[in-house]
Amino acid sequence: KDRPKNGGPPLTPKERKGSVVKLFVNDLMDISGADYRVDIFETNAVNYGAPQIRERVFFIGNRYG
């Protein structure tokens, strides 16, 4: 997970864990405006009866007002 251990350059801020999610939320806020709030939840599918041990990300958007 860390490139210096593998002989590559260090990760940039855009490549670090969670950076894609932050970019997605920022783009979503730009499109929809500041009237929305986006909550992000990370959960494991096995906790909800799925026969897989996989992490899932849920985005829940609420409109203010």
N, C-alpha and C positions, 0 to 999 in steps of 0.2 A: 504493500500500500504506500510505501514511502520510496520515491524514486531514487534518492541517493544510495539506498541499500542495493538497488538493482543497477546502479551505474548511470542513471539518468539524472537530468537536472531536477532541482526541487520543484514541488508543485506550486503553481501560481495561485493567487487567491481565487481565480475563476475555476480552478480545477479541484479545489478542496471539497471535502465532504459537505453536502448541503448547498453548494453554490448554485447548482442547476435549479433547485427548488426556489431559492431566493430570486434568481433571475426570472423564473416563471411567474412568481407572485408579483414582482415588480412590473413585468409586462402586462399582467392581468389588471393591475391597478391603473396602469397608464391607459388601457383600453376602456375600462369601466368607470374611471374617475375615482375621486376620493370618497364617494358615497358608499363604498363597500368595505367590509372588513373580511379578511380571509384568515381562517384558522387552519392550521396544518396538524394532522395527527398521524403518527407512525404507530402501527400496531402489527401484531403477528397474526396471520390468517388462522393458525391452529387454535388460537383463543376463541374463534368464532365457529368452530366445527369443521373447518376445511381440512382435508387430509394431507395438507402440505405445510411444511414449516417455512413460511415465506413472510418477509416483512412487506407490508403494504403502506402506502401513503394515501391519506384522504384529505382532500381540500374541501372545506365548507365555507361558502361565501354568504355573508349576510349583508343586506342593504340597511343602512342607517335610516331611521325615521319611521 
